[in-house]
Amino acid sequence: MTEVKIVKTLAGGLGALLLATQATPAAAQDLSSTIDGHVNAAVENVNNAVADATRNANAEWNKFVRMANESLPPGSSLPHNPAPVPAPKVPGARGWAPQAKAPVAPGRNGEIVGAGRSYLVWVPANYNPARPTPVMVGYSAYQDSTENFRNYSRLRESAVGQNAIIVYPRAIGASWEGSPTAVTRPGQDIRFVRAMIDDVQRYYNIDRRRIYATGMSTGGGMAAVSACHMADLFAGVAGVSGAYYAPVNRGCQPIPVAFLAVHGTGDTLTPYHGTIRRGERVLPVPAMFASYERRNRCAGGVDRASVGPNATRVSARGCAKGVQVIQVHGSNHYWWYSPSAADELWWFLSRHAK
């Protein structure tokens, strides 16, 4: 009978734990602290039930010992209270809880002033504060506005916007470090991006194992900076018509990071095979590919596959993190809709985590 009661008590506590983790209203956004409270209460109930079960088991054993000892010959006895090892405690709820009311609701765009600058943000319609959500950082091109990049990149309308929180940091002087057009000091944009990610986490439950970056032209160069100097933070990056000035790939952290370049073979602004621009070398796309092959410890060799009628995917083999180039044949300096740069980069990046 005692055993049955123990099982019922434990089952009830675990059932409460499961209900507490699942009973999140569909429209919930700032209920994580409440959810954590319910979960921790259920956890306490389970741990109390475990302690009660141990005490009851000992009591039953000692009752049996007394009865047995009464029937044994003089001088013989069974040990009292063997003290069964208690079950390990159930861990409490995850530590994340919002530090401030989320300023942008799911399915909405907005702007957040923080981290010493500001950034635009998109929150997917199915965002659930009980579930960590990936983050995509989108860097605008040189002399382009953050809003314009947000609109033409169509990240929101793609698989990215369905599955990730998208943040679009504002550039100072409409450029990014690593480029000869940058007005920021070395490390200034990097510090801002790190602080921005921490700021996003104040409001939203983000998956820090799945933080990605993309960008157009000089923004693609900043995505490469993110992979180079923030490899501890970013799981993967994708440049579209990337301006890979030599500094964006210099002195990198020796940590594997997934890398994708979507580039037109007829690009006249940042040529596929490199150039000198504004007195600085623009690295050839094949050189970037080879650099990431080494960094990601690839086995050697490539696979090729068509991406629609006008592009080829080149994938390095046997890498710790993926390395790919999508060659858009004969095309110039664009953000592509066919193939869809947004969907292609999400298909590639989303498979990688820290």
ABEGO torsion letter per residue (X at the ends): XAAAAAAAAAAAAAAAAAAAAABBBAABAAAAAAAAAAAAAAAAAAAAAAAAAAAAAAAAAAAAAAAAAAABBBGBBBBBGAGBBBBBBBBBBBABBBABBBABBBGBBBBBBBGGBBBBBBBBAABBAABBBBBBBBBBBBGBBAAAAAAAAGAAABAAAAABBBBBBBBBGGBBBGBAABABBBGAAAAAAAAAAAAAAAABBBBAABBBBBBBEAAAAAAAAAAAAAAAABABBBBBGBBBBAAAABGBBBBBBBBBBBBBAABAABBAAEBBBGGBBBBBAAAAAAAAAAAAGBAEEBBBBBBEAABBBBBBBGBABBBBBBBBBGBBBBBBAOBBAAAAAAAAAAABBX
